Amino acid sequence: MNTTLTVAAVVVSVAALIVSWVYGARSAAASQRSADASETSSVHAKASAESAAKVAQVELDRDHEFYRPGDPDATFVIERNPRTGEENLFFTFVPKHSYRILGDAVQGNSRSTLSMNDMTYVAGKPVRVFVDVLRPHRDTSSVEELKLRFYPPDPVDKDMDQWTCRCGRPTNSSEAAHWTWTVPVTTPKRVPPPILAAMQNEKDRLGYNTF
């Protein structure tokens, strides 16, 4: 009798252990599936966030390119000062958007601030930049290139269409440029004033070398 009870107790214990193991295994499997699902969801969420960030960056880059000043349509002109007779070289262009514009003249290893008639320029209106006073008997300007810095308009700027570029680059004109133009300086053919032209013609008639 006692032996039978003992065997029965052992059988019950073994059965209980088996049931416990089975339920434990199922619970562990369920926990693993839940963890895998959570990890998959996290991966999908991360991928979705990265995709949204890329789309947003594409939009910002598109805006940046839309407002870019574009390739400089460089026009250099020479104007003679009626009072001094000096020949002054100017650079002119017409911006397609309104900007704040600053710049430097580059000559060798030195830079000097460009003399401009203003800092704010309205879309569609010519910008006029003084470059250099041309020296006598020199065919070209000593200034080699212009470095122009462009910025979106500041809210305090009057009579300008207000817009901004949200790409993250500087928008304050006291900071690094938002856009930059590098313009090589070219000097148009110089035309001597009438008195010099007459003197040259006389020298040519007499067979002298040009002065």
C-alpha positions in Angstrom: 0.0 0.0 0.0 2.7 2.4 1.0 4.7 1.5 -2.1 1.7 2.2 -4.3 1.2 5.6 -2.7 4.8 6.5 -3.1 4.8 5.6 -6.8 1.6 7.6 -7.3 3.2 10.6 -5.6 6.3 10.3 -7.8 4.1 10.1 -10.9 2.1 13.1 -9.9 5.3 15.1 -9.2 6.8 14.2 -12.5 3.6 15.1 -14.3 3.6 18.4 -12.5 7.2 19.1 -13.5 6.4 18.2 -17.1 3.4 20.5 -17.1 5.4 23.3 -15.5 8.2 22.9 -18.0 5.8 22.9 -20.9 4.0 26.1 -19.7 7.4 27.6 -19.0 8.7 26.8 -22.4 5.5 28.3 -24.0 5.8 31.4 -21.8 9.5 31.8 -22.8 8.6 31.4 -26.5 5.8 33.9 -26.1 8.1 36.3 -24.4 10.7 35.9 -27.2 8.1 36.4 -29.9 6.9 39.6 -28.0 10.6 40.8 -27.8 11.1 40.0 -31.5 8.0 41.9 -32.5 9.0 44.9 -30.3 12.4 44.9 -31.9 10.9 44.7 -35.4 8.6 47.5 -34.6 11.5 49.6 -33.3 13.5 48.9 -36.5 10.5 49.9 -38.6 9.9 53.1 -36.6 13.6 54.0 -36.9 13.6 53.4 -40.6 10.4 55.5 -41.0 11.9 58.3 -39.0 15.1 58.2 -41.1 13.0 58.2 -44.3 11.0 61.2 -43.1 14.2 63.0 -42.2 15.6 62.4 -45.7 12.5 63.7 -47.3 12.6 66.8 -45.1 16.3 67.4 -46.0 15.5 67.0 -49.7 12.8 69.7 -49.3 15.3 72.0 -47.5 18.0 71.5 -50.1 15.4 72.2 -52.8 14.6 75.5 -51.1 18.3 76.3 -50.8 18.8 75.8 -54.5 15.7 77.7 -55.4 16.9 80.8 -53.6 20.6 80.5 -54.7 21.7 83.6 -56.5 22.7 81.5 -59.6 25.8 81.7 -61.7 27.0 85.4 -61.8 26.2 87.1 -65.1 29.3 89.3 -64.7 29.2 92.7 -66.5 32.2 94.9 -65.9 32.0 98.5 -67.1 34.5 101.4 -67.2 33.2 104.9 -66.3 35.3 108.0 -66.4 35.1 110.4 -63.5 34.2 113.8 -65.2 35.9 115.7 -62.4 39.2 113.8 -62.0 39.4 112.1 -65.4 40.1 108.8 -63.7 38.7 105.6 -65.1 36.7 103.5 -62.5 35.8 99.9 -63.0 32.4 98.7 -61.8 30.7 95.3 -61.6 27.0 95.2 -62.2 24.4 92.4 -62.0 20.6 92.0 -61.4 19.6 89.6 -58.6 16.6 87.3 -59.1 15.7 87.5 -55.4 16.1 90.2 -52.8 19.3 89.7 -50.7 21.6 91.2 -48.2 25.0 91.3 -50.1 28.5 92.0 -48.8 31.8 91.3 -50.4 35.6 91.6 -50.7 38.1 92.4 -53.5 40.9 90.0 -53.7 44.4 91.1 -54.8 47.1 88.6 -54.4 47.1 87.5 -50.7 45.2 90.6 -49.5 41.5 91.3 -49.3 39.6 94.6 -48.9 36.0 95.3 -48.3 34.1 96.2 -51.5 32.5 99.6 -51.8 28.9 99.0 -52.5 26.1 101.6 -52.6 24.0 99.6 -50.1 23.8 96.3 -48.2 20.2 95.4 -49.2 19.2 94.8 -52.8 15.8 94.2 -54.3 15.0 91.5 -56.8 15.1 92.7 -60.4 17.1 95.9 -59.7 20.7 96.4 -60.8 23.5 96.0 -58.2 26.5 98.3 -58.8 29.8 97.4 -57.2 32.9 99.7 -57.3 35.9 97.5 -58.1 39.0 99.6 -58.8 40.5 102.8 -60.1 42.3 101.8 -63.3 45.9 103.1 -63.5 47.2 104.9 -66.6 49.1 102.7 -69.1 47.7 99.5 -67.5 45.3 97.3 -69.5 43.8 95.5 -66.5 42.7 96.0 -63.0 45.0 95.0 -60.1 42.0 93.3 -58.4 41.9 89.7 -59.4 38.5 88.5 -58.2 35.4 89.4 -56.2 34.1 87.4 -53.3 30.4 88.2 -52.8 28.4 86.9 -49.8 24.6 86.6 -50.0 22.1 86.3 -47.2 18.2 86.2 -47.0 16.6 89.5 -46.1 16.4 90.5 -42.5 12.9 91.2 -41.1 14.0 94.9 -40.4 14.8 95.5 -44.1 12.2 97.8 -45.6 10.8 97.5 -49.2 12.0 94.0 -49.6 10.0 90.8 -50.2 10.6 88.8 -47.0 11.7 85.2 -47.3 14.1 82.9 -45.6 16.0 79.7 -46.3 15.5 77.0 -43.6 18.4 74.8 -44.6 20.3 75.6 -41.4 23.1 77.7 -42.9 23.8 81.2 -41.5 21.2 83.9 -42.3 22.7 86.7 -40.3 25.0 89.0 -42.4 27.5 89.2 -39.5 28.1 85.4 -39.9 29.6 83.2 -42.6 28.0 83.5 -46.1 24.8 81.6 -46.9 25.7 81.7 -50.5 29.0 82.8 -52.2 29.9 84.1 -55.6 33.6 84.1 -56.7 33.8 86.4 -59.8 37.1 86.7 -61.8 37.6 90.3 -62.7 37.8 91.2 -66.3 38.6 94.6 -67.7 36.9 95.8 -70.8 38.9 97.4 -73.6 39.9 100.9 -72.4 39.0 103.8 -74.6 41.3 106.9 -74.2 39.7 110.3 -73.7 39.5 112.4 -76.8 42.7 114.5 -76.1 44.7 111.3 -75.6 43.2 109.7 -78.7 44.1 112.8 -80.8 47.7 112.7 -79.5 47.9 109.0 -80.3 46.5 109.5 -83.8 49.1 112.2 -84.4 51.9 109.9 -83.2 50.6 107.2 -85.4 50.6 109.6 -88.4 54.2 110.6 -87.6 55.3 107.0 -87.1 56.0 107.2 -83.4 55.6 104.3 -81.0 52.5 104.4 -78.9 52.8 106.0 -75.5 
